[in-house]
């Protein structure tokens, strides 16, 4: 029985809807770059990344690249191997050609990585995109201009497919995640409030039923006491005076009428009638 209740709760529509919302929130956060590094978060909506200390006018560099499917990374000298950096951009730079640059003397240590499928031409693309930039080691903005020209040359030769880059900003995905989590929280709160209200209503109803039952028991006990008084008075019916017998007969008749009204009448009114009959029985006992 306990297992059945657990299974019923798990497969309930609210539970399934909550799980769907949580999965949607997780997907939105994961694809939105919440768990990505600062470089990946930057290049999701930008075509240029400059590490702290790199003297680069980033807006001007972004304007040079435009909507080309190209990202240029200016890393600091502490980055010994750009390969892990490229690997971390797999989702943020999907379908984009990435060129990672690290200062080396008067030039650049370059590392190209194409974030799209291909064969042997990818090696040519990755090697060609950084051609001619060594003489601009102290001028990152001029370096970006040369890289943009190289990109256009690759497009003209047919090694790269021309087309604008699609930007996937993470804010809408965060809004989706927030809406999904809010739906789960608000739904749980509404369900809890509804359940609490239903439980309170059931408790109030139970208390009213218990109170009515107690009143009915007390009424039955009082009626039984009157019946016992009438039985005790019956012994003096034959020897009592005419007035006693008249009052006794009226008392017994009123009691019989009361019994017929106990099941369908008002308990409060019936209790008053029982109390009056008990008082009459007590007075009649004094006359016997």
ABEGO torsion letter per residue (X at the ends): XAAAAAAAAAABAAAAAAAAAAAAAAAAAAAAGAABBAAAAAAAABABBBBBGBBBBAAAAAAAAEABBBBBBBBBAABABAAAAAAAAAAAABGBBBBBBBBBEABBBBBBBBABBEBAAAAAAAAAAABGAAAAAABAAAAAAAAAAAAAAAAAAGABBBEBBBBBBAAAAAAAAAAAAAAAAAAAAAAAAAAAAAAAAAAAAAAAAAAAAAAAAAAAAAAAAAAAAAAAAAAAAAABBAAAAAAAAAAAAAAAAAAAAAAABBAAAAAAAAAAAAAAAAAAAAAX
